[in-house]
Amino acid sequence: MAIAKKTTRICVSFLVTFDCFFIEIQSLIVNLTKDLERFPVFASVAGAATRWPRETYVVGGFVRDLLLKRPCKDIDFVCVGSGIELAEEVASRLGHVPVAIFKNFGTAQVKYEDFDLEFVGARKESYRNDSRKPMVEDGTLQDDQKRRDFTINAMAISLNERNYGELVDPFGGVAHLAKKIIQTPLEPEITFSDDPLRMMRAIRFAAQLNFDIEANTFEAIIKNASRLKIVSMERMVDELNKIILSPVPSYGFKLLFQAGLLKEFFPEMTALHGVEYVDNKAHKDNFYHTLQVLDNVSKGSDNLWLRWAAIMHDIAKPATKKFDAKAGWTFHGHEDKGARMTPGIFRRLKLPMNEKMLFVQKLVRLHLRPIALVKEVTDSAVRRLLFEAGEDVEALMLLCRADITSKNTEKVAKYLGNFEKVQRKMIELEARDKIRNFQPPIPGDEIMSLFNLPASRLIGDIKEQIKEAILEGEIKNTREEAMKLLMKIAHERGLINQRINQ
């Protein structure tokens, strides 16, 4: 209900500026023919459509983004007839470019310059309760527009000779662009029950465009949240990643949470929500803290996996939460447990189990280390952090800065000032000791050769001893000093005598 009320307020506030905005949109509509002329591909499609002849339109996201003056490289065409035949004719006119045909879906794709062109015949759809895959049959443009997810995606521009450039907007998409709202063209309960993925898409578009979701539409999402179970995890997480990459991802997550969608596929995150009191002592709401960290990270980076690290950094706090009469609420070890939870969550969400997961896991495990360093910046501790973070140290520091969400400005300024000290020490030690891409100054096979030793745990122990000496600052990270230490270790372990005897 909170979102519904917000929608009402926003719609009212737009009444003041709506007339001016609508006039601007109307001027765009009048000039759509001129706008189409900027894209030579439309002339080719129009020519192909005239040759058959068949009604042809550009539909969906490209039309929406054209009106919003947003770049768009994906162009969808719908024709009354065979989309595949139209695609083949267009490809011929564009210089015999390749056509990818998907007969089972009745679609064809053409890549031309920087654009991905998709062609489909107009169709109407019906759904079964246990599947989001529709039963499809041929239809009219009107049938095709009715099956679209939202009014702002249901607009079409005619490419026909009799009304070239004319906007076909049966559901008020232009008005909804002006009001900045997401609304379904048909009854929202039917739209979301038929294809529950559209609930994720509604929130994704709201997050990407900074639009509101119309009150009845949002209520229908709440009522149909459990229907998300019939959607594949891959499709859900594809939409989730687009929400995460939106300008202010917390907005999308709040909508997912309030609609009841988030708990359907990411219960570990919803478990962060809430505040518990004991003896008048409370901890912060880790759900909203996580969203603030995510937004903070997003201001400095568009790296999807760094944003995932922000989402995951406190994921184990519910599992490690304890109350101590003196210390209050504690979450000891949540960074290590969170790192252990990361592979399982990634696997269930069908996220990549490669270096991207390892990057997130590393940052979750290390995210408290720079904060601990703030209290005492020792060379040894900084070297160890550089060694463990490696090439990801800048990403780690960005995450740690983002993790400072206190409303106490003096406290924030103090922490940030101390982070500067840590960062300066990192730069200084890295320039001198070259720890970030640490490679053993003396490789294991050379140690084996020097002392005629087989591969064994002993070799690993010697390398570890040399590494520890470098990290503690006992020797410099050079081959010369490492060799001196190696000979000392060899003498202590009796390897020198063994070498002489051999």
C-alpha positions as CSV (number, residue, x, y, z in Angstrom):
1,M,0.0,0.0,0.0
2,A,2.9,2.3,0.6
3,I,3.8,2.3,-3.1
4,A,0.2,2.8,-4.1
5,K,0.0,6.0,-1.9
6,K,3.3,7.2,-3.3
7,T,2.0,6.7,-6.8
8,T,-1.0,8.8,-6.1
9,R,1.1,11.7,-4.7
10,I,3.5,11.6,-7.7
11,C,0.6,11.5,-10.2
12,V,-0.9,14.6,-8.5
13,S,2.4,16.4,-8.5
14,F,2.8,15.8,-12.2
15,L,-0.4,17.6,-13.0
16,V,1.5,20.9,-12.7
17,T,4.0,20.1,-15.3
18,F,2.0,17.5,-17.4
19,D,0.7,20.0,-20.0
20,C,4.2,21.3,-20.9
21,F,5.6,17.7,-21.0
22,F,2.7,16.5,-23.1
23,I,3.2,19.4,-25.6
24,E,6.8,18.3,-25.9
25,I,5.8,14.7,-26.5
26,Q,3.2,15.8,-29.0
27,S,5.9,17.7,-30.9
28,L,8.0,14.6,-30.9
29,I,5.1,12.6,-32.4
30,V,4.6,15.1,-35.2
31,N,8.3,14.8,-36.0
32,L,8.5,11.0,-35.8
33,T,8.9,10.7,-39.6
34,K,12.0,13.0,-39.4
35,D,13.3,11.0,-36.5
36,L,13.0,7.8,-38.5
37,E,15.0,9.3,-41.3
38,R,18.0,9.3,-39.0
39,F,18.0,5.5,-39.2
40,P,18.3,4.4,-42.9
41,V,17.3,0.8,-41.9
42,F,13.6,2.0,-41.6
43,A,13.5,2.9,-45.3
44,S,14.7,-0.6,-46.2
45,V,12.0,-2.2,-43.9
46,A,9.3,0.1,-45.3
47,G,10.4,-0.8,-48.9
48,A,10.3,-4.5,-48.1
49,A,6.9,-4.2,-46.5
50,T,5.5,-2.3,-49.6
51,R,6.8,-5.0,-52.0
52,W,4.8,-7.8,-50.4
53,P,2.6,-5.8,-49.4
54,R,1.9,-6.2,-45.7
55,E,1.3,-4.0,-42.7
56,T,4.6,-3.4,-40.8
57,Y,5.4,-1.5,-37.7
58,V,8.3,-0.8,-35.4
59,V,7.1,-1.6,-31.8
60,G,8.1,-1.8,-28.2
61,G,11.3,-0.5,-26.5
62,F,12.7,1.4,-29.5
63,V,9.5,3.5,-29.7
64,R,9.6,4.2,-26.0
65,D,13.3,5.2,-26.1
66,L,12.8,7.3,-29.2
67,L,10.2,9.4,-27.4
68,L,12.4,9.5,-24.2
69,K,15.5,10.4,-26.3
70,R,17.3,7.4,-24.9
71,P,19.8,5.4,-27.1
72,C,18.5,2.0,-28.2
73,K,20.2,-0.6,-30.4
74,D,17.4,-3.3,-30.3
75,I,14.7,-2.7,-32.9
76,D,11.6,-4.9,-33.0
77,F,9.4,-5.1,-36.1
78,V,6.0,-6.6,-36.3
79,C,4.1,-7.3,-39.5
80,V,0.7,-8.8,-40.3
81,G,2.1,-12.0,-42.0
82,S,5.4,-13.8,-41.9
83,G,8.1,-12.0,-40.0
84,I,10.7,-14.4,-41.3
85,E,9.9,-13.6,-45.0
86,L,10.0,-9.9,-44.2
87,A,13.4,-10.3,-42.5
88,E,14.8,-12.1,-45.5
89,E,13.6,-9.4,-47.9
90,V,15.1,-6.7,-45.6
91,A,18.4,-8.6,-45.3
92,S,18.6,-8.7,-49.1
93,R,18.0,-4.9,-49.3
94,L,20.7,-4.2,-46.7
95,G,23.3,-6.0,-48.7
96,H,22.5,-9.7,-48.2
97,V,23.4,-9.6,-44.5
98,P,22.9,-12.9,-42.6
99,V,19.5,-13.8,-41.1
100,A,19.1,-15.9,-38.0
101,I,15.8,-17.8,-38.3
102,F,13.9,-19.3,-35.3
103,K,11.1,-21.2,-36.9
104,N,9.7,-22.6,-33.7
105,F,9.1,-19.0,-32.5
106,G,8.2,-17.6,-35.9
107,T,11.0,-14.9,-35.5
108,A,14.1,-13.8,-37.4
109,Q,17.0,-11.7,-36.4
110,V,19.3,-9.5,-38.5
111,K,22.4,-7.8,-37.3
112,Y,23.0,-4.6,-39.2
113,E,25.8,-2.1,-38.2
114,D,25.3,-1.5,-34.5
115,F,21.6,-2.6,-34.5
116,D,19.9,-5.9,-33.6
117,L,16.8,-6.2,-35.7
118,E,14.1,-8.7,-34.8
119,F,11.1,-9.5,-37.0
120,V,7.9,-11.3,-36.0
121,G,4.5,-11.7,-37.3
122,A,1.6,-10.1,-35.4
123,R,0.2,-12.6,-33.0
124,K,-2.2,-13.1,-30.0
125,E,-1.4,-15.3,-27.0
126,S,-3.1,-17.3,-24.4
127,Y,-1.6,-19.0,-21.3
128,R,-2.0,-22.0,-19.0
129,N,-1.8,-21.6,-15.2
130,D,1.3,-23.8,-14.9
131,S,3.5,-22.2,-17.5
132,R,4.6,-18.7,-18.7
133,K,5.0,-20.1,-22.3
134,P,2.0,-18.9,-24.3
135,M,-0.1,-20.6,-27.0
136,V,0.4,-18.5,-30.0
137,E,-1.7,-17.8,-33.1
138,D,-1.7,-15.3,-35.9
139,G,-3.2,-12.0,-35.1
140,T,-3.6,-8.3,-35.9
141,L,-1.5,-5.3,-34.8
142,Q,-4.1,-4.7,-32.1
143,D,-3.8,-8.3,-30.9
144,D,0.0,-7.9,-30.8
145,Q,-0.2,-4.6,-28.8
146,K,-2.6,-6.2,-26.3
147,R,0.0,-8.9,-25.4
148,R,2.7,-6.3,-24.6
149,D,3.7,-6.1,-21.0
150,F,3.3,-2.3,-20.3
151,T,1.6,0.6,-22.0
152,I,5.0,2.4,-22.6
153,N,6.1,-0.8,-24.5
154,A,2.9,-1.2,-26.5
155,M,3.3,1.8,-28.8
156,A,4.0,1.3,-32.5
157,I,5.1,3.4,-35.4
158,S,3.7,2.7,-38.8
159,L,6.2,2.0,-41.6
160,N,3.4,1.7,-44.2
161,E,3.2,4.0,-47.2
162,R,-0.3,5.4,-46.3
163,N,0.6,6.6,-42.8
164,Y,4.4,6.3,-42.5
165,G,5.7,7.6,-39.1
166,E,2.3,7.7,-37.5
167,L,2.2,6.6,-33.8
168,V,-0.3,3.9,-32.8
169,D,-0.9,4.3,-29.1
170,P,-4.1,2.5,-28.1
171,F,-3.3,2.3,-24.3
172,G,-2.1,5.8,-23.5
173,G,1.6,5.0,-23.5
174,V,2.6,8.6,-24.3
175,A,0.5,9.9,-21.4
176,H,2.2,7.4,-19.1
177,L,5.6,8.4,-20.3
178,A,4.7,12.0,-19.4
179,K,3.4,10.9,-15.9
180,K,6.4,8.6,-15.4
181,I,4.3,5.5,-14.5
182,I,4.4,1.8,-15.3
183,Q,1.0,0.4,-16.1
184,T,-0.2,-2.7,-17.9
185,P,-2.3,-2.4,-21.1
186,L,-4.9,-4.9,-19.9
187,E,-6.1,-5.9,-16.5
188,P,-2.9,-6.3,-14.4
189,E,-4.0,-9.4,-12.6
190,I,-4.3,-11.2,-16.0
191,T,-1.1,-9.7,-17.3
192,F,1.0,-11.0,-14.3
193,S,-0.8,-14.3,-13.8
194,D,-0.2,-15.1,-17.5
195,D,3.5,-14.2,-17.4
196,P,4.8,-13.7,-13.9
197,L,8.2,-12.5,-15.2
198,R,6.4,-9.3,-16.1
199,M,6.3,-8.5,-12.4
200,M,10.1,-8.4,-12.3
201,R,10.2,-6.4,-15.6
202,A,7.8,-3.8,-14.1
203,I,10.2,-3.2,-11.2
204,R,13.2,-3.3,-13.6
205,F,11.7,-0.6,-15.8
206,A,10.7,1.5,-12.7
207,A,14.3,1.3,-11.5
208,Q,15.9,2.0,-14.9
209,L,13.6,4.9,-15.8
210,N,12.9,6.2,-12.3
211,F,9.2,5.7,-12.9
212,D,6.5,4.9,-10.4
213,I,4.3,1.7,-10.7
214,E,0.6,2.6,-11.0
215,A,-1.3,1.6,-7.8
216,N,-3.5,-1.2,-9.2
217,T,-0.6,-2.6,-11.2
218,F,1.5,-2.8,-8.0
219,E,-1.4,-4.4,-6.0
220,A,-1.6,-7.0,-8.7
221,I,2.1,-7.7,-8.3
222,I,1.6,-8.3,-4.6
223,K,-1.3,-10.6,-5.2
224,N,0.6,-12.7,-7.8
225,A,4.0,-12.8,-6.1
226,S,3.9,-16.5,-5.5
227,R,3.4,-17.1,-9.3
228,L,7.1,-16.2,-9.7
229,K,7.8,-19.9,-8.8
230,I,7.0,-20.9,-12.4
231,V,9.7,-18.6,-13.8
232,S,13.2,-20.0,-14.4
233,M,15.8,-18.7,-12.1
234,E,17.9,-17.6,-15.1
235,R,15.2,-15.3,-16.4
236,M,14.5,-13.8,-12.9
237,V,18.2,-13.1,-12.2
238,D,18.6,-11.5,-15.6
239,E,16.0,-9.0,-14.6
240,L,17.6,-8.7,-11.1
241,N,21.0,-7.9,-12.6
242,K,19.4,-5.1,-14.7
243,I,17.9,-3.7,-11.5
244,I,21.3,-3.9,-9.8
245,L,22.8,-2.0,-12.7
246,S,20.2,0.8,-12.6
247,P,21.2,4.3,-11.4
248,V,19.8,3.9,-7.9
249,P,19.4,0.1,-7.4
250,S,18.0,0.5,-3.8
251,Y,14.7,1.7,-5.4
252,G,14.2,-1.5,-7.3
253,F,15.1,-3.6,-4.2
254,K,12.6,-1.8,-2.1
255,L,9.9,-2.4,-4.7
256,L,10.9,-6.1,-4.8
257,F,10.8,-6.3,-1.0
258,Q,7.5,-4.5,-0.6
259,A,5.8,-6.5,-3.4
260,G,6.9,-9.8,-1.8
261,L,9.0,-10.9,-4.8
262,L,12.4,-10.8,-3.1
263,K,11.6,-13.5,-0.6
264,E,10.5,-15.8,-3.4
265,F,14.1,-16.2,-4.8
266,F,16.5,-14.4,-2.4
267,P,15.3,-15.1,1.2
268,E,18.8,-14.5,2.6
269,M,18.5,-10.9,1.7
270,T,15.0,-10.4,3.2
271,A,16.3,-12.0,6.4
272,L,18.5,-8.9,6.8
273,H,15.3,-6.9,7.4
274,G,14.2,-5.8,10.8
275,V,15.5,-4.4,14.1
276,E,15.6,-6.4,17.4
277,Y,15.7,-4.8,20.8
278,V,17.1,-6.2,24.1
279,D,17.6,-4.1,27.2
280,N,16.8,-1.0,25.1
281,K,19.7,-1.9,22.8
282,A,19.1,-2.3,19.1
283,H,21.1,-3.1,16.0
284,K,20.6,-1.3,12.7
285,D,18.3,-2.6,10.0
286,N,20.9,-4.5,7.9
287,F,18.6,-4.7,4.9
288,Y,18.4,-0.9,4.5
289,H,22.1,-0.6,5.5
290,T,22.9,-3.0,2.6
291,L,20.8,-1.0,0.2
292,Q,22.7,2.2,1.2
293,V,26.0,0.5,0.7
294,L,24.8,-0.7,-2.7
295,D,23.8,2.8,-3.7
296,N,27.1,4.2,-2.4
297,V,29.1,1.7,-4.5
298,S,26.9,2.4,-7.5
299,K,27.9,6.1,-7.4
300,G,31.5,5.1,-7.9
301,S,31.3,2.0,-10.1
302,D,29.1,0.3,-12.8
303,N,30.8,-3.1,-12.1
304,L,28.0,-5.6,-11.6
305,W,30.1,-7.9,-9.5
306,L,31.3,-5.1,-7.2
307,R,27.6,-4.2,-6.7
308,W,27.0,-7.9,-5.9
309,A,29.7,-7.7,-3.3
310,A,27.9,-4.8,-1.7
311,I,24.7,-6.9,-1.6
312,M,26.5,-9.9,-0.1
313,H,28.9,-8.1,2.3
314,D,26.6,-8.5,5.4
315,I,24.6,-11.5,4.2
316,A,25.6,-13.7,7.2
317,K,24.7,-11.2,9.9
318,P,21.3,-12.9,10.7
319,A,23.2,-16.2,11.1
320,T,25.9,-14.7,13.4
321,K,23.7,-12.3,15.4
322,K,24.2,-12.5,19.2
323,F,23.4,-10.3,22.2
324,D,26.0,-9.6,24.8
325,A,25.0,-7.8,28.0
326,K,28.1,-5.6,27.9
327,A,28.8,-5.3,24.1
328,G,25.3,-5.3,22.9
329,W,24.5,-6.9,19.5
330,T,27.5,-8.6,17.8
331,F,27.9,-10.3,14.4
332,H,31.3,-11.9,15.0
333,G,32.7,-13.8,12.0
334,H,29.9,-12.7,9.6
335,E,32.6,-11.8,7.0
336,D,34.0,-15.4,7.0
337,K,30.5,-17.1,7.1
338,G,29.3,-14.7,4.4
339,A,32.2,-15.8,2.2
340,R,31.3,-19.4,2.8
341,M,27.7,-18.7,1.9
342,T,28.6,-17.0,-1.3
343,P,29.1,-20.0,-3.6
344,G,25.8,-21.6,-2.5
345,I,23.8,-18.5,-3.1
346,F,25.5,-17.9,-6.5
347,R,24.8,-21.6,-7.5
348,R,21.1,-21.4,-6.5
349,L,20.6,-18.1,-8.3
350,K,22.4,-19.5,-11.4
351,L,25.0,-16.8,-11.2
352,P,28.5,-17.6,-12.7
353,M,30.6,-19.9,-10.5
354,N,33.9,-18.6,-12.0
355,E,36.2,-15.8,-11.2
356,K,33.3,-13.4,-10.8
357,M,32.0,-15.5,-7.8
358,L,35.5,-15.7,-6.4
359,F,35.8,-11.9,-6.7
360,V,32.6,-11.4,-4.7
361,Q,33.6,-14.0,-2.2
362,K,37.0,-12.4,-1.6
363,L,35.5,-8.9,-1.0
364,V,32.9,-10.3,1.4
365,R,35.7,-12.1,3.3
366,L,38.0,-9.0,3.4
367,H,35.5,-6.2,3.8
368,L,36.2,-5.6,7.5
369,R,40.0,-5.7,7.2
370,P,40.6,-2.1,6.0
371,I,38.2,-0.9,8.8
372,A,40.3,-2.8,11.4
373,L,43.5,-1.2,9.9
374,V,42.1,2.2,10.6
375,K,42.8,1.7,14.3
376,E,46.4,0.9,13.8
377,V,48.1,1.2,10.4
378,T,51.1,-1.2,10.7
379,D,53.3,-2.0,7.7
380,S,52.8,-5.8,8.3
381,A,49.0,-5.6,8.3
382,V,48.9,-3.4,5.2
383,R,51.3,-5.9,3.4
384,R,49.0,-8.8,4.3
385,L,46.0,-6.9,3.0
386,L,47.7,-6.1,-0.3
387,F,48.8,-9.7,-0.6
388,E,45.2,-11.1,0.0
389,A,43.4,-8.5,-2.0
390,G,45.8,-8.5,-4.9
391,E,44.5,-6.7,-8.0
392,D,41.1,-6.2,-6.3
393,V,42.4,-3.9,-3.6
394,E,40.9,-0.8,-5.2
395,A,37.5,-2.5,-5.4
396,L,37.8,-3.5,-1.8
397,M,38.6,0.0,-0.6
398,L,35.6,1.4,-2.6
399,L,33.3,-1.2,-0.9
400,C,34.7,-0.3,2.5
401,R,34.2,3.4,2.0
402,A,30.6,2.7,0.8
403,D,30.1,0.7,4.0
404,I,30.3,3.8,6.1
405,T,26.6,4.8,6.4
406,S,26.5,6.5,9.7
407,K,24.4,9.7,10.0
408,N,27.1,11.1,12.3
409,T,29.0,13.3,9.9
410,E,32.0,13.7,12.3
411,K,32.3,9.9,12.6
412,V,32.1,9.5,8.8
413,A,34.7,12.2,8.2
414,K,37.0,10.6,10.8
415,Y,36.7,7.2,9.1
416,L,37.3,8.5,5.7
417,G,40.3,10.5,6.9
418,N,41.8,7.3,8.4
419,F,41.0,5.4,5.1
420,E,43.2,8.0,3.3
421,K,46.0,7.1,5.7
422,V,45.6,3.4,4.9
423,Q,45.5,4.1,1.2
424,R,48.7,6.2,1.3
425,K,50.4,3.5,3.3
426,M,49.3,0.9,0.7
427,I,50.7,3.0,-2.2
428,E,54.0,3.5,-0.3
429,L,54.5,-0.2,0.5
430,E,53.4,-1.4,-2.9
431,A,55.9,0.8,-4.6
432,R,58.6,-0.6,-2.4
433,D,57.7,-4.2,-1.9
434,K,55.6,-5.2,-4.9
435,I,53.1,-7.3,-2.9
436,R,49.9,-7.1,-4.9
437,N,51.0,-9.5,-7.6
438,F,53.2,-11.5,-5.2
439,Q,55.2,-14.2,-6.8
440,P,57.7,-16.3,-4.7
441,P,61.2,-14.8,-5.3
442,I,62.5,-18.4,-5.4
443,P,60.2,-20.9,-7.0
444,G,59.7,-24.3,-5.6
445,D,61.4,-26.2,-8.4
446,E,64.6,-24.2,-7.9
447,I,64.6,-25.1,-4.1
448,M,64.2,-28.8,-5.1
449,S,67.1,-28.5,-7.6
450,L,69.4,-26.7,-5.2
451,F,69.0,-29.3,-2.4
452,N,68.1,-32.3,-4.6
453,L,64.8,-32.7,-2.9
454,P,61.6,-34.3,-4.1
455,A,58.3,-32.4,-4.2
456,S,57.0,-32.5,-0.6
457,R,55.4,-30.5,2.1
458,L,58.9,-29.3,3.1
459,I,59.2,-27.3,0.0
460,G,55.8,-25.6,0.7
461,D,56.9,-24.9,4.3
462,I,60.1,-23.2,3.1
463,K,58.3,-21.0,0.6
464,E,55.8,-20.1,3.3
465,Q,58.6,-19.1,5.7
466,I,60.1,-16.8,3.0
467,K,56.7,-15.3,2.2
468,E,56.0,-14.6,5.9
469,A,59.3,-12.9,6.3
470,I,58.5,-10.6,3.4
471,L,55.1,-9.8,4.7
472,E,56.4,-9.1,8.2
473,G,59.1,-6.8,6.7
474,E,62.0,-8.9,8.0
475,I,63.4,-9.1,4.4
476,K,62.7,-7.2,1.2
477,N,60.8,-8.8,-1.6
478,T,63.9,-9.4,-3.7
479,R,65.6,-12.5,-4.9
480,E,68.9,-11.6,-3.2
481,E,67.4,-11.3,0.3
482,A,65.2,-14.3,-0.2
483,M,68.2,-16.4,-1.2
484,K,70.1,-15.3,2.0
485,L,67.1,-16.4,4.1
486,L,66.8,-19.6,2.1
487,M,70.4,-20.6,2.9
488,K,69.8,-19.8,6.5
489,I,66.7,-22.0,6.6
490,A,68.6,-24.7,4.7
491,H,71.4,-24.6,7.3
492,E,68.9,-24.8,10.2
493,R,67.1,-27.8,8.6
494,G,70.3,-29.6,7.8
495,L,69.8,-29.3,4.0
496,I,73.3,-27.8,3.5
497,N,75.0,-30.8,4.9
498,Q,72.7,-33.1,3.0
499,R,73.6,-31.3,-0.2
500,I,77.4,-31.6,0.5
501,N,77.1,-35.3,1.3
502,Q,75.3,-35.9,-2.0
